[in-house]
Amino acid sequence: MLENLLEQLTQPTGSPTPLDRLVGVGIVVGISLLGYLIARLLIFRYFARIAESKAPAWHHAFQERKVYRLTAYLVPVIIAGTLAPWLVPASSGARTVLAVSAWIASIVLTTWIINNTLNALLDLSLIHISEPTRRTIPSRM
């Protein structure tokens, strides 16, 4: 009985039914959500703690600019972009649309992460510039 069930599950039966596609979408969403939770756990627990213990100013600048959160958002986009094209037939133009959409979303999100990281670094540099570094005030010309 179990062998017959495994045989039916592993052999293609033609075109997928709407229920098959819905299950596939559910699996992709579930794996993407799991990837997000793991990434958020790793980024917030480990990298953020390391940054907070080594350089608190860096940690607060990255946290204000939401660099950690945006980096965690990148993981499900990559996972969904990789797995989603397998949900549609290879001959369909929808596979190309899904792949291109995933690439565009990951490029936009990566650009957003880089922008926020550079803005956090700019904030840090402005903090250090505004600190008094000289003992005397230079005379005005």
C-alpha positions in Angstrom: 0.0 0.0 0.0 2.7 2.4 1.0 4.8 1.5 -2.1 1.8 2.3 -4.4 1.3 5.6 -2.7 5.0 6.5 -3.1 4.9 5.4 -6.7 1.9 7.6 -7.4 3.5 10.6 -5.8 6.8 10.3 -7.6 5.4 9.7 -11.1 4.0 12.7 -13.1 0.4 12.4 -14.0 0.1 15.0 -16.7 -0.9 18.6 -16.1 -1.2 19.7 -12.4 -4.6 20.4 -11.0 -5.4 23.7 -9.3 -5.1 21.9 -6.0 -1.6 20.8 -6.9 -0.6 24.3 -7.8 -2.1 25.6 -4.5 -0.2 23.1 -2.5 3.0 24.0 -4.4 2.4 27.7 -3.7 1.9 26.8 0.0 5.1 24.9 0.1 7.1 27.8 -1.5 5.5 30.3 0.9 6.2 28.0 3.8 9.9 27.5 2.8 10.3 31.2 2.2 8.8 32.0 5.6 11.0 29.5 7.3 14.1 31.0 5.5 13.0 34.5 6.7 12.7 33.3 10.3 16.1 31.6 10.2 17.7 34.7 8.6 16.1 37.0 11.1 17.1 34.8 14.0 20.7 34.7 12.8 21.0 38.3 11.8 19.2 39.8 14.9 20.6 37.4 17.5 24.1 36.9 16.4 25.2 39.7 14.0 23.3 42.4 15.9 24.7 41.3 19.2 28.2 41.1 17.9 27.8 44.6 16.5 26.3 45.9 19.7 29.1 44.5 21.8 31.9 45.7 19.6 30.7 49.0 18.4 27.4 50.2 19.8 27.2 53.3 17.6 27.4 51.1 14.5 24.6 48.8 15.8 22.3 51.8 16.6 23.0 53.3 13.2 22.2 50.1 11.4 19.2 49.5 13.5 17.8 53.0 12.9 18.2 52.5 9.1 16.6 49.0 9.3 19.6 47.3 7.6 19.2 44.1 9.6 15.5 43.8 8.8 15.9 44.5 5.1 18.7 41.9 4.9 16.4 39.4 6.4 13.7 40.3 3.8 16.2 39.4 1.0 16.2 35.7 2.0 12.5 34.9 1.2 12.7 36.8 -2.1 15.7 34.7 -3.2 14.0 31.5 -2.1 10.7 32.3 -3.7 12.4 33.4 -6.9 14.3 30.2 -7.1 11.4 27.9 -6.3 8.4 29.7 -7.9 9.3 28.9 -11.6 9.0 25.2 -10.8 5.3 25.8 -10.1 4.4 26.5 -13.7 5.0 24.5 -16.9 8.4 25.0 -18.6 6.7 25.9 -21.9 4.7 28.7 -20.3 5.7 32.3 -20.5 4.7 32.6 -16.8 8.0 30.9 -15.8 10.0 33.7 -17.5 7.8 36.3 -15.9 8.3 34.8 -12.4 12.0 34.5 -12.8 12.4 38.1 -14.1 10.1 39.4 -11.3 12.2 37.6 -8.7 15.4 39.1 -10.1 13.9 42.6 -10.2 12.6 42.3 -6.6 16.0 41.0 -5.4 17.8 43.8 -7.2 15.5 46.5 -5.8 15.8 45.1 -2.3 19.6 44.8 -2.6 19.8 48.4 -3.8 17.6 49.4 -0.8 19.9 47.6 1.6 23.0 49.2 0.1 21.4 52.6 0.3 20.4 52.2 3.9 23.9 50.8 4.8 25.6 53.8 3.2 23.2 56.2 4.9 24.0 54.5 8.2 27.7 54.9 7.5 27.1 58.6 6.6 25.3 59.1 9.9 28.3 57.5 11.7 30.7 59.8 9.9 28.6 62.9 10.8 28.7 61.9 14.4 32.4 61.7 14.4 32.8 65.0 12.5 30.5 66.8 14.9 32.5 65.7 17.9 35.1 68.2 19.1 38.5 67.0 17.9 40.5 70.2 18.5 41.3 71.8 21.7 41.3 75.3 20.3 38.9 77.0 17.9 40.6 78.0 14.7 40.5 81.8 14.1 38.2 83.1 11.4 39.8 84.6 8.4 
